[in-house]
Amino acid sequence: MPNDYKADWGVVVEEAKHMNGLLGEVMKAYGGLHKAVMVDGALDKKTKELIALGIGIGRMCEGCVMSHTRGALKAGATKEQIAEAVAVAVMMSGGPGTVYGAKAIAAAEQFGQS
């Protein structure tokens, strides 16, 4: 049975809230970095989210995959664009990319539902 990425995302959010309580200044600084990087510039936010998704797949970071799949969808990426980003990540990371890439596609299908 596939993961329930909507439920898994809820866990990630709750864990981040807990960590924020312990490391408030660090998390505030990281949040500021994230916000500063993800604004439209020479690259639009959607492209940046797709790049971050590919890196998350390559780094085998399930939370990153969920976060940047959601971010890419919210920025207007289609499931087909996410699938192509997954293909690039697989090319660059080999076998592990196929495992985490499949997670990204499943997450996109789940997060893409209202």
C-alpha positions as CSV (number, residue, x, y, z in Angstrom):
1,M,0.0,0.0,0.0
2,P,1.4,3.4,-0.9
3,N,2.3,6.0,1.7
4,D,-0.3,8.5,2.8
5,Y,1.7,11.6,2.0
6,K,-0.9,14.0,3.2
7,A,-0.8,12.3,6.7
8,D,3.0,12.0,6.5
9,W,3.2,15.8,5.7
10,G,1.2,16.5,8.8
11,V,3.8,14.6,10.9
12,V,6.6,16.6,9.2
13,V,4.8,19.9,10.1
14,E,4.2,18.9,13.7
15,E,7.9,17.8,14.1
16,A,9.0,21.1,12.6
17,K,6.8,23.0,15.0
18,H,8.4,21.1,17.9
19,M,11.9,21.8,16.6
20,N,11.0,25.4,16.1
21,G,10.1,25.6,19.8
22,L,13.6,24.4,20.7
23,L,15.6,26.2,18.0
24,G,13.5,29.3,17.3
25,E,16.3,31.6,16.1
26,V,17.9,28.9,13.9
27,M,14.5,28.0,12.3
28,K,13.7,31.7,11.9
29,A,17.0,32.2,10.0
30,Y,16.4,29.1,7.9
31,G,12.9,30.3,7.1
32,G,14.3,33.6,6.0
33,L,16.8,32.0,3.7
34,H,14.1,29.8,2.2
35,K,11.8,32.8,1.7
36,A,14.6,34.9,0.1
37,V,15.7,32.1,-2.3
38,M,12.2,31.1,-3.4
39,V,11.1,34.5,-4.8
40,D,10.7,34.9,-8.5
41,G,13.9,36.2,-10.1
42,A,15.9,35.0,-13.1
43,L,14.3,31.7,-12.2
44,D,10.7,31.6,-11.3
45,K,9.5,29.9,-8.1
46,K,8.2,26.9,-9.9
47,T,11.6,26.2,-11.5
48,K,13.3,26.6,-8.1
49,E,10.9,24.2,-6.5
50,L,11.5,21.6,-9.3
51,I,15.3,22.1,-8.8
52,A,14.9,21.6,-5.0
53,L,12.7,18.5,-5.6
54,G,15.5,17.0,-7.8
55,I,18.0,17.7,-5.1
56,G,15.7,16.3,-2.4
57,I,15.4,13.1,-4.4
58,G,19.1,12.9,-4.9
59,R,19.7,13.4,-1.2
60,M,17.1,10.8,-0.4
61,C,15.2,13.2,1.9
62,E,11.6,12.2,2.1
63,G,10.5,15.4,3.9
64,C,12.3,17.4,1.2
65,V,10.5,15.4,-1.5
66,M,7.1,16.1,0.1
67,S,7.9,19.8,0.8
68,H,9.1,20.6,-2.7
69,T,6.5,18.5,-4.5
70,R,3.9,20.5,-2.6
71,G,5.7,23.7,-3.4
72,A,6.1,22.9,-7.1
73,L,2.3,22.1,-7.3
74,K,1.4,25.3,-5.5
75,A,3.7,27.3,-7.9
76,G,1.9,25.9,-10.8
77,A,3.9,22.8,-11.8
78,T,2.0,20.0,-13.5
79,K,2.4,16.3,-12.7
80,E,4.2,16.0,-16.0
81,Q,6.7,18.7,-15.1
82,I,7.3,16.9,-11.8
83,A,7.7,13.6,-13.6
84,E,10.4,15.2,-15.8
85,A,12.2,16.7,-12.8
86,V,12.1,13.2,-11.3
87,A,13.6,11.8,-14.6
88,V,16.5,14.3,-14.3
89,A,17.0,13.3,-10.6
90,V,17.1,9.6,-11.6
91,M,19.6,10.3,-14.3
92,M,21.8,12.1,-11.8
93,S,21.4,9.8,-8.8
94,G,20.8,6.3,-10.2
95,G,18.9,3.6,-8.3
96,P,18.1,5.7,-5.2
97,G,16.5,8.3,-7.5
98,T,14.0,5.7,-8.7
99,V,12.9,5.0,-5.1
100,Y,12.6,8.7,-4.1
101,G,11.4,9.7,-7.5
102,A,8.5,7.3,-7.1
103,K,7.7,8.9,-3.8
104,A,7.6,12.3,-5.5
105,I,5.2,11.1,-8.1
106,A,2.9,9.5,-5.6
107,A,3.0,12.6,-3.4
108,A,2.2,14.8,-6.4
109,E,-0.8,12.6,-7.2
110,Q,-2.0,12.8,-3.6
111,F,-1.2,16.5,-3.0
112,G,-2.7,17.4,-6.4
113,Q,-6.1,16.2,-5.2
114,S,-8.3,18.7,-3.4
